[in-house]
Structures are given as C-alpha cells and as structure tokens.
Amino acid sequence: MIRRHDMPFGAMLEAEGVLFRLWAPRVQQLEIVLSWAGGKKRRTMESAAGGWWHHFAPGLGSGVCYQFLLPDGSAVPDPASRYQPEDAQGPSLVIDPAAYAWQDDRWRGRPWHETVIYELHVGTFTPEGTYRAAMELLDDLADLGITAVELMPLADFPGRRNWGYDGVLPFAPDAVYGGPEDLKALVDAAHGKGLMVFLDVVYNHFGPEGNALHRYAEDFFTPRHHTPWGPAINFDGPNSRVVRDFFRHNALYWLEEYHFDGLRFDAVHAICDDSHPDILEEIAAAVAAGPGQDRQIHLMLENDHNAAHYLGSGGYRAQWNDDFHHALHVLLTGEKDGYYRDFADQPTNHLGRCLAEGFAWQGQPSVYRDHRARGEASA
C-alpha cells in the first residue's frame, strides 16, 4: 500500500521531475538552490498570481536538497518541507512518499470507547530516543492495556531537545528521532499490534527560533489578534485562505501520508479566528470528507474555553478536561494558587459536576480570569 498526500505547496515529486512551489507574496524575486550528489544549480523561480512562485526541475527526484534564496541573498527552508536532515534552518530534502510500503492495509482503527491513551515523547521514551527504538517497546504498552499511543509534537524544531511545542516546520518530522520512513514504520508496527497512534499538533503559533515566514510571507500573521507568542496566525484576515489551506493540508497530511489515527490539537483557545466556519470546524469537515470516510479517525482538543460545541456533531471526539484535573489537584494537594483558585471553593462539588456533566465551568464567571465567563453548557 502506497500513501501520499498531494498539496498545493512544497516539493511535489512527479514522473518527469520535481515541482517546487512557495507562497511568498512579500518578495519581488525568488531563486532556488538545488543540490544532489555530484551536482548543484541555482535557478530563478517564476512568479504566478496571488503571491505564488514555482519552479520545475526535470530529471531530478527524491534525495535532492533545496533552499529558497530571498532577495537579500539569505537562504530559507521550505515551510512545507517533508524532511530537514540538517535541522530546521538547513536545506529541505525532497522525499518520495511512495518509498515506504505499508503493511497495514486492513487497519480501520478502533472505536473511541476502546481508547486508552499513553502520551509519549519519542526523545525520552527510550535511551536511544528514536522512532525505531520506540517500536521495540510497543508490546509493553499493549500488555499494559494501552490501546492508543499519542506522540508529542514532532514538527521540526531547532536543536536536539524540545518538548515539541516550539516547532517551526509543521510537515517535517524532526530528524533527531529518525527519518520519515522510520516514523511510518513505527505507526505501521503499532497498527500491527492493534494500537492506534495519535499525533499532537500545534496550530496556535510557530516557535521563536527558526521560523522565517515573516521574511517573505508576512501575511501568515495578523496584528488584529494577539497571543502569548505575539501576533496571531492569520486565520481570518486578508490572504488568510492560503494560511488556512496550509494547516488544513497539514492535518490531512499526517492522517493520510503517515496513517495516524487521530490528532490532538494543542491549546486551541490561543487560535484566533472570527470566521464562520472557523479553522477548527473547517479541518474537522475536511477530515470527515476525506480519511474519515474509510476508517475511524479521532480528533481531540485542548481548549481552556471549555467550548463544548466542538464536540460530537462539531466534529471532535473529545477535549482535555482541565477542570477534572484541577479539582482533583486541589483535593489532593490543597494548592489554591493560579488557576486552582477557581476550584478552591468546594472542589468536591466541582469534581462531581465534571463526572456528571463534563465541565465544571459552563459559563460561570471565573475568578482567575478576572470574573469573565468561561465555558459552555456540556451536560
């Protein structure tokens, strides 16, 4: 079984060569540097409507390294790079998605009610810290009663150590853990043992180091909204269509090309989007109309807003329940600082409401949040 997700940007391997595409609406000229064993060339990219640039390199294939040259002469990687063998600021590598032969043709996932999640950081799960080493311990997880492995974010980040939440290249699994085929082998092996594999994705910001988008695609960000990391990603302003497509394709890419069984969306309360449908609703609809038609896909949210409308018919299977955790934490430790202030009064009642109705905070004013209303009815 061969799996490949086609998208309107990045490097696309074709029968006669490689097509390179980049959205760079803020530059007047653009070049690409191509290098491979025994060869290197620098070519001018052609501009197209809407801020797009493209170049077709005949006769080339997988294994070619490439970088984009900005007008100031600096080189940047492909924001849709499938692999960065020399880290986040190095050249991107053309990958052939068809190179890996999947063995899990009959895998259709597992129902949500069977889900028991083990959150796993690839770099700390084994002494080696690699995808291949993690494969050796899948039997231990299955014996423990785990049915789903959730990998913490893998998007390429600068350096060798990171929790994963500061990724800058969302399509490139970080090379410190292994190559794309190693990650695919891990997912494939897990399916062979009856384990689902989820991936944690971060769509609320890019990491502070190694992100070059603002230098040639400033419209990726908007000053209309602000986040703890600065200007928000532009999901609802001028030129936001390309940005929305970038992240919609990213979700489909992981589900289709890597055959993940679901995604966990990090801190979506920090995604600012006044569109209707918003980007979360658009992604859920795309998944349902795509890979969700053939197998069971589970989408999960981390959402401090307790926005219950995303669940069920909203396209999302579940949401991290901080209320449940915080109520338990206050009961067990007595700590009442920070966001635990909201649970200091009658923590047992808060816990009971979580068990009975989902969230403890369903629109009541939050002391910790300056008495602003928090949450939606979830019963």
N, C-alpha and C positions, 0 to 999 in steps of 0.2 A: 504494500500500500504506500503510495506517494502522496504527501500532503504539502500544499503550497498555498499561501495566501497572496493574491495579487493586490497591489495598491498603487495609487497614482503618484507616488514619490519614492525616492530611494533608488537602488540599483536593481533593475529587473533583468534577469537572465533570459535571453531569447535564443532561438535556434542559430541566428547568424552573428550574435554578439551580445553586448550588454548596453541597455538603455539606462542612462543616468538622468534623474530629474530632481530638481531642487526648487523650492519656493523661496525666492529672495527678492521681495518687492522693493527693498530699500537700496539696491545696488544698480549701477548703470552698466557694469560689465562684470563678467564672471569667467573664470577659467577652471579647468580640471586637470589635475596631475595624476596620471596613471602609471603604475609601476608593477612589474612582474619579474620573475626570474629571467634575467638576460635582456630586459627591456624597460624603457621608461619614455613617456611622452607627455607633453603639455599641450592642451588643446583649448581653444576658445569655445565656450558654451553658447548656444543660440537662445535668444530670448523669445518668449511667447506671451500671449495676452495674460493679464491677471497677475503678473509678477513671477511667472514660471520661467525656468531655464532648463534646457535639456541638451544632451549630447549622446549620440550613438557611436559606440566603439566596435566596429566589425572585427570578427575573428578572435575576440577576447572572451574569456569565460570565468568560471569560479577561480578563486585564488588571486585575483587581481586586487592590488591595493589602490585606493584613490583618496584624494583630498580635493576640496574646493578652494580655489585661490580668490580671495577678495581683492577689491581694487587697491587696498593698501599693501598688498603682497603677502598678507598673512594667510596661513592655511588652516582650514577648519574641517572637522569630520562631517559626515552625512548625519543629519539629525534622525534619519530613518535607517541608520546603519544596522545591519543584521549581526555584525561582529566587529569588535575592536581588539585585535590581538596585542596592540601596544598601548592599551589603556585609553581612557576617554578622550584625550587630546591628540592621540595619534591618528594614523590613517585608518580608514574603514576598509573592510575586506568584502569582496563580492562572494556571496555564499550561494550554493546551489541547494535549494530546499529539497530537491528530488534525490539528493545524495544519500539520504537516510531511508532505509527500507523498513517501514513499520511492521510489527508483528501482531498488533492488537486489533486486527480487522473486525472482530466480533464484539469488541468492547462498546457498550452503550451506556456506561456509567452506572450509578447506583441511586436509588431514591433518597430524598433528603432525610426521611425519618431514620435511615440507617447511618447517618453521618456522625462520626466521632473524630474530631479534628486534632491532629498533632501539628502544632506550629513549629517549623523547622528552619533554622538558619544554616544554610549549606556550609558556611565557613567555620562554624563551631560544632556542627553535629558529629564530626569525626576528626581525628588528629590530622588527617590529610586535608580536610576542608574542601572536598571536590564532589562533583555530581557522581562520579564513578564510585567513590568511596561510600557515599550515601546509599548507593544501590545494595551494598553488602549488608546493610542493616535493615532492609525492608521487612525481612522475615521477623525480626524482633518487634517491629511496630505492629505487624499483623497479629503476632502472638499476644501482644499487649491488649488487643481489642480495637486498635485504631482502624478506621475504615477510610480516612482521608488525610493526606499529608498536605499541609499548607506551607508552601515555600515563601519565606520572607522575600521582599523585593529583590529582583535580580538585575534591573536596568543598570547599565554600565555607569560606574561611579569612579572618580579619581582615586588612585592609590589602591592598596591591597586590602584594607579593612574598612568595613562600613556596615551599619545596620541594614542598609539598603534604601533608606528613606531620603537619601540625597542623590539619587540617580539623575543623570543628565541626558542619557541616550536610551529612550524607553523601549526600542526594538532590539537592543543588543544585550543578550545575557552576559554578565560580566565575565571576562576571560580568566579572572583569578580562580574561578571554580571549574574551568574546563571550557571546551568548545560547544557550539550548538548541537553537534551530534551527541555529545556526552549528556547534555540536558535532555535531549529527545530519548536517549537510551534509558535515563532514569524514569521518565514518565512511562515509557513503554514497559519497563520491568515492573513498575508499580501496578500497572493495569493487569499484567500477567499474574499478579498475586491478589487481584481483586481490590486493590487500593485505588481510590480516586486521588487526583493531585490537583490542588488549587494553587493559584499564584496571587500574591499580594501586589497590587499595582497602585502607583501614586500619580494621580492626575490633578493634584491641587497646587503643585509647584515643581520647579526644577531645582536641583542642588545648587549651592552658591559658587561652586568651583567647577569649571569645565563646560559650562553652558554658553555657547556662542550665538544663540539665536538672536539676541538683541542687537547683534552687529550687522545682520543682514535681513532679518525678518522681525523688525520691531513690533509689527502688528500681532505677534504671538502674545503680547502682553497689553494690558489696558490700564490707564491711570484712573478709570472710572471706579474700580474696585480695589481694595487693598487687603492684603493678607499678612500674617506674621512674617512672611518672607519677602514682602514688598508688593509691587503692582501685581494684580491677579493675572492669571492666564486668561486670554481674551476669548471667552465662550459666547459673548453676546453683543459685541461691538462691531464696528466696520471691519471687513475682511475676516470675520470670525468663522466663515464657512470652512476655510482651509484648516483652521485650527481644530474645529470640531471633527472634521474628517480625519485629521491626524490621530486623535485619541480614539475615535470610533474604530478606525482600522487597527489601532494598537490592540484593543480588546479582542477583535476578531482574529488578529494575527496569532495571539497566544492560544486562543481556543482552537484554531484551525491548523496552523502550521506546527504547533507544539502539542496539540491534542490535550491541553489542560481541560479539566472537568468543571472548572469554575474560577471565578476571580473574587478577590476580596479587595474592595475599593477603600483606600486609606483616607481618613479624615475628610469626607465629602462635605462636611459643614464649612470647609475652607474653600470649596469651589463656588465661585460667584457667577451666577447665571440667571438672568431675568427672562430668558427665552421661554417660549411655550411651543413644543416640549423643550425642557431643559436637556443638558447634555447627558445626564444620567438616564432620563427617560428615552432619549434617542439611542443610547448604547443598548439598553435593555431590549428595545424594539428590534434593533439590528441583530442582536444575538438570537432572539426568538425566531426571527425570519430566516436566520442562517443556520449555524451549527445546532441550535436548539431544536430544529425540526427532526434531526436524526438521532439525537442522544440526549441524555439528561445533563443539563448544564445548570449549575447553581451559582447565582450572583449574590454576594454579601456586601453589606455596607458597614463602615464605621461612621457614625453620624451623631455628633453631640446634640444636634437639634431634635433628636427623637422624632424624626419625620416619618410617621407610620404609613403615610400614603404611598410610599415607595414599595411597601411590602405586599405580597400576594399579587393582586391584579396589577400592581405597579411595576411588576417585572423582577423584583428582587426577593430572594428566598428568605433572607434573614438579615438581622442587624446586630452588631456587637452591642450588648446591653450593659453600658457603664453603670446604669442605675443599680442593677443587681449587684455588680462588683462593689460599688461604693457603699451600699447599705451593709453588705457583708463585712467590708473592711472596717467600718465604724463599729459594728457589733463585736468584731474580733479584737480590734486594737485600741478602740477608744479615741483614735485620732479624729480631730474635728477641724483641721485647718484646710485652706484652699477649697477645692470643690467638694470636700467632705462636709463643709458647713451646711450644705443643703440637706444632709442626711443626719445631722447631729440631733435633731428633734425627732423622736420616735422612729429610730432606724428599723425596728421590728415591723412597724406598720408599712414603711417603705418597701421592705423586703417582701412582705406579704402581698402588697399591691403588684410588685414585679411578677411574682409567681402566679397571681390570679389574672392579671390584665396586661402583662407585657412590660410597660414602663411605669416607673413611679411618678415621673413628671410628665403630665399630659396636658400642658397649657397653663399650669400654675406659675406664679411669679417666682423666680429663682433668686434667693438671697445672694448667692455667689455671683450672679450675673446682674447685679445692680437692680434686682427686682423685675427684670424683663421676663416676659412669659417664655416658657420653654416647653416644647413638646406638643404632640397631637394625641387625640384620643386613640388608644390602642386596644381597648378591651374587646 
